[in-house]
Amino acid sequence: MKRVLNFIGGEFRPPCSGRYLPDVNPATGQVFAEIPDSGPEDVDAGVTAASRAFETWCRTPAEERSRLLIRVADLIEENFDELATLESEDNGKPISLARRMDVPRAILNFRFFATAILHAETAAHVTDDRALNYTLRHPLGVAGLISPWNLPLYLLTWKIAPAIAAGNCCVAKPSELTPLTADRLAALIHEAGIPPGVVNIVHGSGPGAGRALTSHPNVPLISFTGGTKTGADVMTHAGPLFKKVSLELGGKNPNIVFADADLEQAVPTSIQSSFSNQGEICLCGSRLFVEKSIYDEFLERFLESTKSLRIGDPQDPSTDVGALVSEAHRRKVEGYVALAKEEGGQVLTGGRRPGALPERVRDGYFLEPTVIAGLDCRKRVMQEEIFGPVVTVTPFDSPEEAIAYANGTRYGLSASVWTRDLQKAHRVAAAIQSGTVWVNTWLLRDLRVPFGGMKESGVGREGGFESLHFFTEAKNVCVKL
Ligand code: TXE
């Protein structure tokens, strides 16, 4: 069985405690690796190594940092197949998705920030003929990066790349449920020639290793992606130490289909936004609102497409829906299906564990793609993040009603709007309280745009220069003329 080690100061090291956590393949239910159950001593060793490396890394010219990051991107590309397989085995996601989305995005994250730092500009403010102000941007030191299990390599590299491109060093804690691509990345970072200590990876649980990072006095910055409840805990520990914090949290995203939408596109894209990655993407459109006059037609086509999704072995290239990340998570999602029935909803399709699965994945954590109708928008199933292959469908009468439904949760991460009427699209997009609104599309990402959530979906924005600003501290220099 594979034993993963921490990566600290350019070396692979066992955890101080000598304790390990099991890593389960969610498609088979088998433990197939073990990872360090790290604690505060391991995190502290990571922070010490990062602080030491920072003295040199922060003075390394941007061109050299850029060259090294591009080398990491090239190495991820050279190891594409291995990384896609690892991601699929560790998370349960279809290999086709890991190949189409996770690994390409990891490559892009490094290339994007490697080149962004070559184009960075800084502001100057001239105060009449009295003074010249200019802004300096300094890296902060050691960045604490905490990432989740749904898009493990994609989100980890979305943090590591801008952090080190901007001249910081980092201690990253990947999710304990999906540690394997982070471990492989550590080796590639080393091979690329990134100096020891610039990137440190400490594995372990949230309460063990994660909290040690958020409460470490020498980590002035935390970038966190995960659940909203965990985000509150991160704030509780980072707040009193006045850390700079970016939180990308949960979503309960509306997907609004107007009667004039192009259903040839709206139906298949809504299938993607509902069930991609088993619905385990914070940007999934888990609440579908359809204008009443096309509700029946839309629903018929949507249900037919849902039923045709192939659920099975994630390693099979033809699989559309893989396994949920863990048994505990599947139970949580199944709990919401049961709750939907108690709350008066009807399960139109799915809701069960699939019957006929290939022998290899018979014991995996699968759940059929599920469509639920008939729920009042105030019910818990319509309010809480389920994070599984479950979507609710609700008819609406007017744009005002759709907007009210869309905004009627604690979350505000993303939304999709389907219409051929451009004015209506702009009006609805402006009224929706979310960090991103897609019109006639979903998950189309340009890495330059601000990305983040409103309300309980997060704090701060990352993406493009927003990321480089987050990972640097601005200083104004005022020179009297
Ligand atoms: O994520 P956690 P969980 C949502 C989704 C899911 C729920 C819980 O609804 O059902 O969150 O998932 C680390 N201090 N999302 O519990 O716990 C943890 O080890 C510091 C949405 O699996 O938020 C992991 O590395 N760190 C989401 C990371 O936080 C802590 C993605 C995220 O885990 C910690 C995942 C602590 N006290 C879940 N506790 C999204 N928005 O993409 C845990 N961690």
Residues whose N, C-alpha, C, O or C-beta is under 5 A from the ligand:
A	BS01	TXE	I146 S147 P148 W149 N150 K173 P174 S175 E176 G204 S205 G206 P207 G210 R211 T225 G226 G227 T228 T230 D233 E248 L249 G250 C282 E385 I386 F387
